[in-house]
Amino acid sequence: MEDKDLLLSRIANHQLMFGSFNTDSSIVYGRMGLVLFFFHYARYTENTLFEDFGGEILDEIFDDLHTGHKSFRCPV
């Protein structure tokens, strides 16, 4: 396994374990960024487990949007 593959695998495993605890929904530091990572990583590894996990996080984001979660409220 190359260094790049090992690093990506470690990132993916860490986020599988702890990413769902993130309450921020932003693309840079939050769950939307995880969704993008997992969708791309699923394609890279050809493993649908990561796509499914990304889809679950995306469903949670939409649920939060629909219920008016605090991370989607206007700060002004």
SULCOR-V75469 format. One record per residue. N is the residue number from 1. SS is DSSP state (H for helix, E for strand, L for the rest). PSI is psi in whole degrees, -180 to 180 (* if undefined). OMEGA is omega as a letter, one per 40 degrees, with the letter a starting at -180 (999 if undefined). Layout:
{{N | SS | PSI | OMEGA} {N | SS | PSI | OMEGA}}
This chain:
{{1 | L | 133 | i} {2 | L | 163 | i} {3 | H | -42 | a} {4 | H | -44 | a} {5 | H | -39 | i} {6 | H | -45 | i} {7 | H | -46 | i} {8 | H | -39 | i} {9 | H | -41 | i} {10 | H | -42 | i} {11 | H | -47 | a} {12 | H | -45 | a} {13 | H | -41 | i} {14 | H | -46 | a} {15 | H | -31 | i} {16 | H | -39 | a} {17 | H | -41 | a} {18 | H | -11 | a} {19 | H | -31 | a} {20 | H | -13 | i} {21 | H | -10 | a} {22 | L | 128 | a} {23 | L | -11 | i} {24 | L | 133 | a} {25 | L | 10 | a} {26 | L | 166 | a} {27 | L | -27 | a} {28 | L | -50 | a} {29 | L | 0 | a} {30 | L | -157 | a} {31 | H | -31 | i} {32 | H | -35 | i} {33 | H | -37 | i} {34 | H | -39 | i} {35 | H | -49 | i} {36 | H | -43 | i} {37 | H | -49 | a} {38 | H | -36 | i} {39 | H | -43 | i} {40 | H | -40 | a} {41 | H | -35 | i} {42 | H | -42 | i} {43 | H | -40 | a} {44 | H | -43 | a} {45 | H | -10 | a} {46 | L | 40 | a} {47 | L | 114 | a} {48 | H | -13 | i} {49 | H | -43 | a} {50 | H | -35 | i} {51 | H | -42 | i} {52 | H | -42 | i} {53 | H | -42 | i} {54 | H | -39 | i} {55 | H | -38 | i} {56 | H | -42 | i} {57 | H | -41 | i} {58 | H | -41 | i} {59 | H | -41 | i} {60 | H | -39 | i} {61 | H | -45 | i} {62 | H | -38 | i} {63 | H | -43 | i} {64 | H | -38 | i} {65 | H | -43 | a} {66 | H | -35 | a} {67 | H | -4 | i} {68 | L | 42 | i} {69 | L | 148 | a} {70 | H | -26 | a} {71 | H | -7 | i} {72 | H | 4 | i} {73 | L | 149 | i} {74 | L | 128 | a} {75 | L | -9 | a} {76 | L | * | 999}}
